[in-house]
Amino acid sequence: MFHVTNLGDFGGDVKPFADLRGYVPEPGDHWAAFDWDAAIEWDAEAWDEHVEAAVLATEEAERLVSGWRLANL
């Protein structure tokens, strides 16, 4: 797990996948290790889908960060 602020201004699309403290799950993480809103109930399928979407959003944000760094260094 990592914190959404690690992505700076490029983390906006990743925020919906973060828990209440801003931590984003990665493959191998378990939902119980996070601080979720009490209204969210996870099952294995929903969790897997959430993590997959979080990974895709994170990869895109990291790609944008990398592009920004190349253009601004």
RATA-V778761 format. One line per field, one symbol per residue. ss: DSSP state (@ for helix, = for strand, . for the rest). phi: phi as a letter, one per 20 degrees, with the letter a starting at -180 (. if undefined). Layout:
BEGIN
ss = ???
phi = ???
END
This chain:
BEGIN
ss = .==@@@@@@@@...@@@=....==......@@@..........@@@@@@@@@@@@@@@@@@@@@@@@@@@@@.
phi = .cegffelfeegfegfeeffenedfcgnfdgfeddegffeddcgfffgfffgffffffgffffffffffffdd
END
